[in-house]
Amino acid sequence: MQILAVSDEVDEALLAGPRSERLANVRLILSCGDLPQDYLEALADRFSVPLVYVRGNHDLRYRDVPPPGDDVDGRVATVAGLRIVGFEGCMWYNGEGVQYTEREMWWRVLRARPALWRAHGADLVIAHAPPYGIHDGADRAHTGFRVFRRLLETLRPRYFVHGHTHVSYAPKAARITAVGPTQVVNACRSIVLSYHAPSRRIA
C-alpha cells in the first residue's frame, strides 16, 4: 500500500484537481507536525483514509482544535494494519512550543517501551524531529535526538518518518537515508512511501 507523509509546509497540489496516479493507492496519511489543523482535515476528507499524527514544536494550537485522526505521541496504535508509535516536538532551544531536552526525550521513549513490547515492536515510527546526525541541522533548534538513534538500533522499524528539517534549508540533502533495515524519511512538504507486508518481531 501507499502512505502519504506530510510535514511543516502545506502542499497545495495534494488538494488541487484530480488525484494523480502516484496518489491513487494512498491508504494512510502520516503528519509529522507543524501543519494547520484545517489542512490536515482537508487531506483526511479528500483521501478518506486514516490520519495519524504527532505535534510539531509550533503545534500548541492542537490543544484547542486537534486535527481529525489519531495522535500517537508516546503510544502505539495499530492503524491500517500497521503498528505505529510517535514522538512529538523538537530539541529544547528556547522553551516556547513543544520542546524537550535530550534527557526528557529519553524518558519519553523509555515510557513507551512497555507498549512496544506488548505490540511486539512497531512497523513505523513517526516523530517531528529527526534522529541525531541524520537529516538534522547544526543549530540547536534543528539538532536531532540521540535517543532516536538508539531506537533505530533496538526497534528496527521499516520506516522512521520525521519533519522539522525543511528541504529549503538544504535543497540537495538526501530525503531518505537507510540505517540498517530502516528507511529514515524527511517528510517535509510531502512524500509518498510504499509499504509491503510487515515482518513481525519482538522489540
C-alpha positions as a Markdown table, in Angstrom:
| # | Residue | x | y | z |
|---|---|---|---|---|
| 1 | Met | 0.0 | 0.0 | 0.0 |
| 2 | Gln | 1.0 | 3.7 | -0.3 |
| 3 | Ile | 1.4 | 6.0 | 2.6 |
| 4 | Leu | 1.3 | 9.8 | 2.3 |
| 5 | Ala | 3.6 | 11.5 | 4.7 |
| 6 | Val | 3.4 | 15.3 | 5.2 |
| 7 | Ser | 5.1 | 17.9 | 7.5 |
| 8 | Asp | 6.0 | 21.5 | 8.0 |
| 9 | Glu | 4.9 | 23.0 | 4.6 |
| 10 | Val | 1.5 | 22.9 | 3.0 |
| 11 | Asp | 1.5 | 21.1 | -0.3 |
| 12 | Glu | -1.4 | 22.7 | -2.2 |
| 13 | Ala | -1.0 | 20.2 | -5.1 |
| 14 | Leu | -2.4 | 17.5 | -2.8 |
| 15 | Leu | -5.8 | 19.3 | -2.7 |
| 16 | Ala | -5.9 | 20.6 | -6.3 |
| 17 | Gly | -7.5 | 18.9 | -9.2 |
| 18 | Pro | -7.9 | 15.1 | -9.7 |
| 19 | Arg | -5.7 | 12.8 | -7.7 |
| 20 | Ser | -2.5 | 11.9 | -9.6 |
| 21 | Glu | -1.5 | 8.3 | -10.3 |
| 22 | Arg | 1.1 | 8.4 | -7.5 |
| 23 | Leu | -1.6 | 9.1 | -5.0 |
| 24 | Ala | -4.2 | 6.7 | -6.3 |
| 25 | Asn | -3.4 | 3.9 | -3.8 |
| 26 | Val | -2.8 | 6.0 | -0.6 |
| 27 | Arg | -4.3 | 4.2 | 2.3 |
| 28 | Leu | -2.8 | 6.1 | 5.2 |
| 29 | Ile | -1.7 | 9.7 | 6.0 |
| 30 | Leu | 1.1 | 10.5 | 8.4 |
| 31 | Ser | 1.6 | 14.0 | 9.7 |
| 32 | Cys | 4.9 | 14.8 | 11.4 |
| 33 | Gly | 3.8 | 18.2 | 12.7 |
| 34 | Asp | 3.8 | 22.0 | 12.1 |
| 35 | Leu | 0.8 | 21.9 | 9.8 |
| 36 | Pro | -2.5 | 23.7 | 10.1 |
| 37 | Gln | -5.4 | 21.7 | 11.5 |
| 38 | Asp | -7.7 | 22.7 | 8.6 |
| 39 | Tyr | -5.1 | 21.5 | 6.1 |
| 40 | Leu | -4.9 | 18.0 | 7.7 |
| 41 | Glu | -8.7 | 17.9 | 7.9 |
| 42 | Ala | -8.9 | 18.7 | 4.2 |
| 43 | Leu | -6.4 | 15.9 | 3.4 |
| 44 | Ala | -8.3 | 13.4 | 5.5 |
| 45 | Asp | -11.6 | 14.4 | 3.7 |
| 46 | Arg | -10.1 | 14.2 | 0.3 |
| 47 | Phe | -8.4 | 10.8 | 0.7 |
| 48 | Ser | -10.9 | 9.3 | 3.1 |
| 49 | Val | -8.2 | 7.3 | 4.8 |
| 50 | Pro | -6.9 | 7.2 | 8.4 |
| 51 | Leu | -4.7 | 10.1 | 9.6 |
| 52 | Val | -2.0 | 9.6 | 12.2 |
| 53 | Tyr | -0.1 | 12.5 | 13.6 |
| 54 | Val | 2.3 | 13.9 | 16.2 |
| 55 | Arg | 2.6 | 17.6 | 17.1 |
| 56 | Gly | 5.5 | 19.7 | 15.9 |
| 57 | Asn | 7.1 | 22.3 | 18.0 |
| 58 | His | 4.7 | 25.0 | 16.7 |
| 59 | Asp | 1.5 | 23.0 | 17.2 |
| 60 | Leu | 0.3 | 24.3 | 20.6 |
| 61 | Arg | -3.0 | 25.2 | 18.8 |
| 62 | Tyr | -3.8 | 21.5 | 18.5 |
| 63 | Arg | -4.7 | 21.6 | 22.2 |
| 64 | Asp | -7.9 | 23.6 | 21.5 |
| 65 | Val | -8.6 | 22.2 | 18.0 |
| 66 | Pro | -6.9 | 18.9 | 17.3 |
| 67 | Pro | -6.8 | 17.5 | 13.8 |
| 68 | Pro | -9.0 | 14.6 | 12.9 |
| 69 | Gly | -7.3 | 11.3 | 13.4 |
| 70 | Asp | -5.1 | 9.6 | 15.9 |
| 71 | Asp | -2.4 | 11.4 | 18.0 |
| 72 | Val | 0.2 | 8.6 | 18.6 |
| 73 | Asp | 2.6 | 10.6 | 20.7 |
| 74 | Gly | 4.2 | 8.3 | 23.2 |
| 75 | Arg | 2.0 | 5.4 | 22.4 |
| 76 | Val | 1.5 | 2.5 | 20.0 |
| 77 | Ala | -1.6 | 2.4 | 17.7 |
| 78 | Thr | -2.5 | -0.2 | 15.1 |
| 79 | Val | -3.8 | 1.7 | 12.1 |
| 80 | Ala | -4.4 | 0.3 | 8.6 |
| 81 | Gly | -2.8 | -2.9 | 9.9 |
| 82 | Leu | 0.5 | -1.2 | 10.9 |
| 83 | Arg | 1.9 | -0.7 | 14.3 |
| 84 | Ile | 2.8 | 2.9 | 14.7 |
| 85 | Val | 4.5 | 4.8 | 17.6 |
| 86 | Gly | 5.1 | 8.5 | 17.7 |
| 87 | Phe | 7.1 | 11.2 | 19.4 |
| 88 | Glu | 6.2 | 14.9 | 19.3 |
| 89 | Gly | 8.3 | 18.0 | 19.5 |
| 90 | Cys | 11.8 | 19.0 | 18.8 |
| 91 | Met | 15.0 | 19.7 | 20.8 |
| 92 | Trp | 14.7 | 22.3 | 23.5 |
| 93 | Tyr | 16.1 | 25.6 | 22.3 |
| 94 | Asn | 14.1 | 28.5 | 23.8 |
| 95 | Gly | 11.2 | 26.9 | 25.8 |
| 96 | Glu | 8.5 | 28.1 | 23.5 |
| 97 | Gly | 6.2 | 25.5 | 22.0 |
| 98 | Val | 6.5 | 21.7 | 22.1 |
| 99 | Gln | 10.2 | 21.2 | 23.0 |
| 100 | Tyr | 12.1 | 18.6 | 25.0 |
| 101 | Thr | 15.7 | 18.2 | 26.3 |
| 102 | Glu | 17.6 | 15.1 | 25.3 |
| 103 | Arg | 17.0 | 13.7 | 28.8 |
| 104 | Glu | 13.3 | 14.4 | 28.6 |
| 105 | Met | 13.0 | 12.6 | 25.3 |
| 106 | Trp | 15.0 | 9.6 | 26.7 |
| 107 | Trp | 12.4 | 9.3 | 29.4 |
| 108 | Arg | 9.5 | 9.6 | 26.9 |
| 109 | Val | 11.0 | 6.8 | 24.8 |
| 110 | Leu | 11.5 | 4.7 | 27.9 |
| 111 | Arg | 7.9 | 5.1 | 28.9 |
| 112 | Ala | 6.8 | 3.8 | 25.5 |
| 113 | Arg | 8.8 | 0.6 | 25.8 |
| 114 | Pro | 6.1 | -1.5 | 27.6 |
| 115 | Ala | 3.6 | -0.7 | 24.9 |
| 116 | Leu | 6.1 | -1.5 | 22.2 |
| 117 | Trp | 6.9 | -4.8 | 24.0 |
| 118 | Arg | 3.2 | -5.7 | 24.2 |
| 119 | Ala | 2.8 | -4.8 | 20.5 |
| 120 | His | 5.9 | -6.9 | 19.6 |
| 121 | Gly | 7.6 | -3.8 | 18.1 |
| 122 | Ala | 6.5 | -1.2 | 15.6 |
| 123 | Asp | 6.4 | -1.1 | 11.8 |
| 124 | Leu | 6.6 | 2.7 | 11.7 |
| 125 | Val | 7.9 | 5.4 | 13.9 |
| 126 | Ile | 6.8 | 9.0 | 13.3 |
| 127 | Ala | 8.4 | 12.0 | 15.0 |
| 128 | His | 8.7 | 15.7 | 14.4 |
| 129 | Ala | 12.4 | 15.8 | 15.0 |
| 130 | Pro | 15.0 | 13.6 | 13.2 |
| 131 | Pro | 17.5 | 11.3 | 14.8 |
| 132 | Tyr | 20.8 | 12.8 | 15.7 |
| 133 | Gly | 23.2 | 13.0 | 12.7 |
| 134 | Ile | 20.5 | 12.1 | 10.2 |
| 135 | His | 18.8 | 14.9 | 8.3 |
| 136 | Asp | 19.3 | 17.3 | 11.2 |
| 137 | Gly | 20.9 | 20.7 | 11.4 |
| 138 | Ala | 24.0 | 22.2 | 13.1 |
| 139 | Asp | 21.9 | 24.7 | 15.1 |
| 140 | Arg | 20.4 | 23.6 | 18.4 |
| 141 | Ala | 16.8 | 24.1 | 17.3 |
| 142 | His | 17.3 | 21.5 | 14.5 |
| 143 | Thr | 19.6 | 19.1 | 16.2 |
| 144 | Gly | 18.1 | 15.6 | 16.2 |
| 145 | Phe | 17.7 | 13.4 | 19.3 |
| 146 | Arg | 20.4 | 10.9 | 20.2 |
| 147 | Val | 17.8 | 8.6 | 21.7 |
| 148 | Phe | 16.2 | 8.2 | 18.3 |
| 149 | Arg | 19.4 | 6.6 | 17.1 |
| 150 | Arg | 19.1 | 4.1 | 19.9 |
| 151 | Leu | 15.5 | 3.5 | 19.0 |
| 152 | Leu | 16.6 | 2.7 | 15.4 |
| 153 | Glu | 19.1 | 0.1 | 16.7 |
| 154 | Thr | 16.7 | -1.7 | 19.0 |
| 155 | Leu | 13.3 | -1.3 | 17.3 |
| 156 | Arg | 14.5 | -1.6 | 13.6 |
| 157 | Pro | 11.2 | -0.3 | 12.1 |
| 158 | Arg | 10.6 | -0.3 | 8.4 |
| 159 | Tyr | 10.3 | 3.5 | 8.4 |
| 160 | Phe | 11.3 | 6.3 | 10.7 |
| 161 | Val | 9.4 | 9.3 | 9.3 |
| 162 | His | 10.1 | 12.8 | 10.6 |
| 163 | Gly | 9.7 | 16.5 | 9.8 |
| 164 | His | 11.2 | 19.7 | 11.2 |
| 165 | Thr | 14.1 | 20.0 | 8.8 |
| 166 | His | 12.7 | 21.9 | 5.9 |
| 167 | Val | 14.0 | 20.8 | 2.5 |
| 168 | Ser | 14.6 | 24.5 | 1.7 |
| 169 | Tyr | 17.3 | 24.6 | 4.3 |
| 170 | Ala | 19.4 | 22.1 | 2.3 |
| 171 | Pro | 17.8 | 21.6 | -1.1 |
| 172 | Lys | 20.3 | 18.9 | -2.2 |
| 173 | Ala | 20.3 | 16.9 | 1.0 |
| 174 | Ala | 19.0 | 13.4 | 1.0 |
| 175 | Arg | 15.4 | 12.9 | 2.0 |
| 176 | Ile | 15.7 | 9.1 | 2.6 |
| 177 | Thr | 18.6 | 7.5 | 4.4 |
| 178 | Ala | 19.0 | 3.8 | 5.1 |
| 179 | Val | 20.0 | 2.8 | 8.7 |
| 180 | Gly | 20.2 | -0.9 | 8.8 |
| 181 | Pro | 16.7 | -2.2 | 7.7 |
| 182 | Thr | 15.1 | 1.2 | 8.4 |
| 183 | Gln | 14.5 | 4.0 | 5.9 |
| 184 | Val | 14.7 | 7.3 | 7.7 |
| 185 | Val | 12.5 | 9.7 | 5.8 |
| 186 | Asn | 12.2 | 13.5 | 5.8 |
| 187 | Ala | 8.5 | 14.1 | 5.2 |
| 188 | Cys | 8.8 | 17.9 | 4.8 |
| 189 | Arg | 6.0 | 19.1 | 2.5 |
| 190 | Ser | 5.0 | 15.7 | 1.2 |
| 191 | Ile | 6.4 | 12.3 | 0.2 |
| 192 | Val | 4.7 | 9.0 | -0.8 |
| 193 | Leu | 6.0 | 5.8 | 0.6 |
| 194 | Ser | 5.3 | 2.2 | -0.3 |
| 195 | Tyr | 4.7 | -0.4 | 2.4 |
| 196 | His | 4.5 | -4.1 | 2.0 |
| 197 | Ala | 3.5 | -6.8 | 4.5 |
| 198 | Pro | 5.5 | -6.1 | 7.7 |
| 199 | Ser | 7.6 | -8.7 | 9.4 |
| 200 | Arg | 6.6 | -9.3 | 12.9 |
| 201 | Arg | 9.4 | -9.2 | 15.5 |
| 202 | Ile | 9.7 | -8.6 | 19.2 |
| 203 | Ala | 11.3 | -5.3 | 20.2 |
